[in-house]
Amino acid sequence: MIDALLAKKFIERITQYTEYNVNIMDEKGIIIASKNTSRIGTFHEVALQIIQGDKDTIIVDNENTQFGVKKGVNMAIYYKKRKEGVIGITGDPDEVMPIALVIKMSVEVMLEHELFKYEKMQRRNLKEQLLNIILYNEDLQREDWERFMEPLQLKEDIIRMPVLISIQGGRDLRENVLSAFRNGREHSSQDLICLTRDGDILLYKALNHPLPELMKNYKYVVGEAIGDGLRYMRSAGCSFTVYVGSFQSDFMNYRMGYGHCRWLKKNMGKGGSFYFYDHCNMYFMSVLPLTELQVAYYAIEKNFGDKFVDSFKEIMEALRMANFNLNDASKLLHVHKNTLIYRLDKIRETLNVDPLGNNNDREFVNGFYYYLKRKEQIYQV
């Protein structure tokens, strides 16, 4: 079906370049746009014959005012092998035939472009509806996914990974960034993307790689997949942070994957990129009731003064950020490596642990650190 507003816009453009009267008729044979505006809304018999019959072109040598037909050439307008309307050029058929062919082709190209944009917008709206159901519907059902799968041609049996991009900027900037991601070279029809209620961009990126391969290089794959959007943000000079969640292959777990991204945003701060699997132990500690951690660590905390506890948190935070590398951790603390070793020895002696050389000891100090940070967050609130 040809939109009347679109047809009117085309007539306004084409009449700048030709003196002939051009009409566009819809699938009912009604003139919906014309250089001669008095004919808009009138019936065109030949147009209906073309729509309902086998002929694509009908030439009128003599006028027939009774049926609203004037001398000229009338041709079917096709979209996806279906007659959507008719273009008519008034005038001597021999003179207007070449013009009619060019105009017919132009209308079909414009119609295809506009309907493609419309279908793309429809798909975008459906995807946003689906994500809103996933993120905010408290009574999520598998039927919700199935209802959208067919019109969006979504595959469920592929791995998607949630990526949350938090941007410092206004609504217009965020919309521009959203467009940059949608128009990126790596954007796929299997991706889901929207603005969240918090104003962040959430991308559920479809990863067309086997899981064993992703386990080796998923950070690189995700980085490549969102590269165009990242480059746009850098060129726009905006501050942003990327939070990458967990692999998901079941629609029912998508909200939890988004929750992993939000947890990273809350606990990892701003600037750079953060990956859930780098901090999953801390996440699992964070979802344990604080009373469980208190039972395990409160007596230890109580036995040492605030000075030791504060030093322990500072050193452990630096070691964890540096993957327990002393050189890197000392740089983060802005102290000499020997100073860090001295302070770490105090912890070793006091707790009888060796977090650098013994994996069980590292698990213990990590757990103690998570407990102290949980308490710190509660008292800050």
Beta strands, then each sheet from edge to edge (+ up, - down):
strand 1: 22-25
strand 2: 31-34
strand 3: 57-60
strand 4: 72-79
strand 5: 82-90
strand 6: 159-168
strand 7: 192-195
strand 8: 201-207
strand 9: 239-244
strand 10: 272-275
sheet 1: 2+ 1- 5+ 4- 3+
sheet 2: 7+ 8- 6+ 9- 10-
end
